[in-house]
Amino acid sequence: MAKSRRRTLQRLNRIEVLPPISPPADPEHVRSLITDLLKSLGETPQRHGLLKTPERVAKALQFMTRGYHQDIDHLLNGALFPIEYDEMVIVKDIDFFSMCEHHMLPFFGKCHVGYLPNKKVVGLSKIPRVVDAFSRRFQVQERLTVQIAETLQNKLNAHGVGVVVEARHLCMMMRGVEKQNTIAVTSSMLGAFRTQQQTRLEFLKLIRHRSVGDSD
């Protein structure tokens, strides 16, 4: 048990469940860097089609990495409610978009989150916001999955948390192996979701269940 605990702590230290909040980047500095990048790639930033490109890219990058500047505690503040409810809560098919930290190319897909409450629940809209806060950073899918699960486990003191992420990676689709239909699946099961097979199987069954109104 002690060895397992040490391995878990070492893993979390590597993954940085709650990375430090950084201040927003200087838009003008980012714009200048994009201009230099265009030149280095053989383009002419002064041509008509590229005149405003550095500014647009700087704004887009700031939006796509805004998770670096979001405080999870502030995000969840006031959204935890005491309640005597001990059945599973699931929010599935959460759309997310992130950026691969290895190639700075997008990866995107669906995130499914479930937890077993321990005398309190979180507002349902906050779960997609937590997913968004961690996905709007340069990421790897494995870290993203664990960060979402560990954060909800810690903030809710839940009996268990399960997270499954399914994603397509442009670094696999546009370059490298160039496999356009490949989907990467990662999961993180904590507490009862890890120790109780029945709980884990119920979660996996429910996230695969087609909802009323889903298209064929």
C-alpha positions in Angstrom: 0.0 0.0 0.0 2.8 2.4 0.9 4.6 1.7 -2.4 1.4 2.3 -4.3 0.8 5.6 -2.5 4.4 6.7 -3.3 3.9 5.8 -7.0 0.7 7.8 -7.1 2.3 10.8 -5.5 5.2 10.6 -7.9 2.8 10.4 -10.8 0.8 13.4 -9.7 4.0 15.4 -9.2 4.9 14.7 -12.8 1.4 15.5 -14.1 0.9 18.8 -12.1 -2.7 18.4 -11.3 -3.1 22.2 -10.5 -0.3 24.0 -12.4 0.4 27.6 -11.4 -1.7 30.4 -12.9 0.3 32.6 -15.2 -0.4 36.1 -16.3 -1.7 36.7 -19.8 0.9 37.1 -22.6 1.7 40.4 -24.2 -0.3 40.4 -27.5 2.2 42.7 -29.2 5.1 40.4 -28.3 3.2 37.3 -29.6 2.2 39.2 -32.8 5.9 40.0 -33.4 6.9 36.4 -32.9 4.3 35.3 -35.5 5.6 37.8 -37.9 9.2 36.4 -37.5 7.8 32.9 -37.8 6.2 33.7 -41.2 9.5 35.1 -42.4 11.4 32.1 -41.3 8.9 29.8 -43.1 9.6 31.7 -46.4 6.5 33.9 -46.4 6.2 37.7 -46.8 4.2 39.1 -43.9 3.7 42.4 -45.8 1.6 40.8 -48.6 -2.1 41.6 -48.6 -3.4 38.2 -47.4 -1.0 38.2 -44.4 -1.1 41.8 -43.2 -3.4 41.0 -40.2 -2.5 37.4 -39.8 0.0 37.9 -36.9 -2.6 39.8 -35.0 -5.3 37.2 -35.7 -3.0 34.3 -34.7 -2.0 36.1 -31.5 -5.6 36.5 -30.5 -6.4 32.9 -31.4 -3.5 31.5 -29.4 -4.5 33.6 -26.4 -8.0 32.2 -26.6 -6.9 28.6 -27.1 -4.5 28.8 -24.1 -6.6 30.8 -21.7 -6.6 27.8 -19.3 -3.2 29.0 -18.0 -4.9 32.0 -16.5 -8.0 30.3 -15.0 -8.2 29.6 -11.2 -10.0 26.4 -10.6 -10.9 27.3 -7.0 -12.4 30.6 -8.3 -14.2 28.7 -11.0 -15.8 26.3 -8.5 -16.5 28.9 -5.8 -20.1 29.0 -4.7 -21.0 25.9 -6.9 -20.7 23.2 -4.3 -24.0 22.2 -2.7 -24.7 20.0 0.4 -27.1 17.2 -0.5 -27.9 13.7 0.7 -27.5 12.0 -2.7 -25.3 8.9 -3.2 -26.0 7.8 -6.7 -23.7 8.4 -9.6 -23.7 11.8 -11.4 -22.6 11.7 -15.0 -21.9 14.5 -17.5 -21.0 12.9 -20.8 -20.2 14.0 -24.4 -18.5 17.2 -23.3 -16.9 18.7 -26.4 -13.3 19.9 -25.8 -10.5 21.3 -27.9 -6.8 21.3 -26.9 -3.3 21.8 -28.3 -0.8 19.0 -28.5 2.3 20.2 -26.6 4.6 18.1 -28.9 3.6 19.7 -32.2 1.4 22.6 -31.2 -1.4 21.1 -33.3 -5.0 20.7 -32.1 -6.6 17.5 -30.7 -10.3 17.4 -29.9 -13.1 15.1 -29.0 -15.4 14.1 -26.1 -14.9 13.9 -22.4 -17.2 11.9 -20.1 -17.1 12.5 -16.4 -18.8 10.7 -13.5 -18.6 10.9 -9.7 -20.1 9.4 -6.6 -21.1 12.3 -4.3 -20.0 12.5 -0.7 -22.6 14.7 0.9 -22.1 17.5 -1.7 -22.5 18.0 -5.4 -21.1 20.5 -7.9 -23.2 22.6 -10.3 -23.5 20.6 -13.5 -22.2 23.5 -15.7 -19.0 23.6 -13.7 -17.8 20.2 -14.9 -17.5 21.3 -18.5 -15.8 24.4 -17.3 -13.2 22.3 -15.5 -12.7 20.3 -18.6 -12.3 23.5 -20.6 -9.9 25.1 -18.1 -7.5 22.1 -18.4 -7.9 21.5 -22.2 -7.2 25.2 -23.0 -3.5 24.6 -22.5 -0.7 22.8 -24.3 -1.4 19.3 -23.3 -1.0 15.6 -23.7 -4.3 13.6 -23.5 -3.1 11.4 -20.7 -2.3 14.4 -18.4 -5.5 16.1 -19.4 -7.5 13.1 -18.3 -5.8 12.8 -14.9 -6.0 16.5 -14.2 -9.7 16.6 -14.6 -10.2 13.4 -12.5 -7.9 14.4 -9.7 -9.2 18.0 -9.5 -12.8 16.8 -9.1 -11.8 14.2 -6.6 -10.0 16.7 -4.5 -12.5 19.5 -4.7 -15.6 17.4 -4.1 -14.0 14.8 -1.7 -16.1 12.4 -3.8 -16.3 8.6 -3.1 -15.0 8.2 -6.6 -14.4 9.8 -9.9 -14.3 8.4 -13.4 -13.1 10.3 -16.5 -12.9 9.0 -20.1 -11.5 11.1 -22.9 -11.8 10.2 -26.6 -9.9 12.4 -29.1 -8.6 12.8 -32.6 -5.2 14.3 -32.9 -4.2 16.4 -35.9 -0.5 15.5 -35.3 -1.5 12.0 -36.3 -4.0 13.0 -39.0 -2.0 15.7 -40.9 1.5 14.4 -40.4 3.4 11.4 -39.1 1.4 8.2 -39.6 -1.4 10.3 -41.4 -4.3 8.1 -40.0 -7.4 10.2 -40.3 -9.8 7.8 -38.5 -7.8 7.0 -35.4 -9.3 7.8 -32.0 -7.2 7.8 -28.8 -9.0 6.8 -25.6 -7.7 7.5 -22.1 -9.3 7.0 -18.7 -8.7 7.8 -15.1 -10.6 5.9 -12.4 -10.3 7.0 -8.8 -11.8 5.8 -5.5 -14.8 3.5 -6.0 -14.4 3.7 -9.7 -11.1 2.0 -9.4 -11.8 -0.4 -6.5 -15.3 -1.5 -7.4 -15.7 -3.2 -10.7 -19.5 -2.9 -10.6 -19.3 0.9 -10.2 -16.8 1.2 -13.0 -18.8 -1.0 -15.4 -22.0 1.0 -14.6 -20.2 4.2 -15.5 -18.8 2.8 -18.8 -22.2 1.4 -19.7 -23.9 4.7 -19.1 -21.5 6.8 -21.1 -22.0 4.4 -24.0 -25.8 4.5 -23.7 -27.5 6.5 -26.5 -29.5 9.4 -25.1 -33.1 10.3 -26.2 -32.8 12.5 -29.3 -29.4 11.2 -30.4 -29.3 10.8 -34.2 -28.9 7.4 -35.8 
